[in-house]
């Protein structure tokens, strides 16, 4: 019997995680540093897949069909996440994935520059959350669309510089 793509992904993910744990027990200092950086990269890839799944389930009406009033409460219940984690993923799904109008017309992500760095694994969920919060502020809502887009591009670009902390998005001039 052939394993499904989901079964294969589960098996490979488990094998990779177990292999990394094995390195922790016997690895050199450089190996252990590699485990940390590989773990962060893998976590960002998994976050990207998770956020994409949340967005698709939202578009399909999965949570509403099951009687949930909000996606975050549904994810908290169904996935066992703390509510703040469910909100973080819901916010990311709403901001960095493509959307669809009621008439079926596709729309780009609300935060396209942030979506690009998130998809590339250069930004974490926290970074997306900070940019969404800053650009959702009353001050940012008073900006012209051009200035708003420039501010979003500036914040997303800051994440590309090594060592930038996600909380630093507030230093963007609005």
Helices and strands as residue ranges (DSSP letters): H 5-26, H 29-60, H 62-65, H 71-79, H 83-96, E 99-100, E 106-107, H 112-119, H 125-135, H 138-141, H 145-160, G 166-171
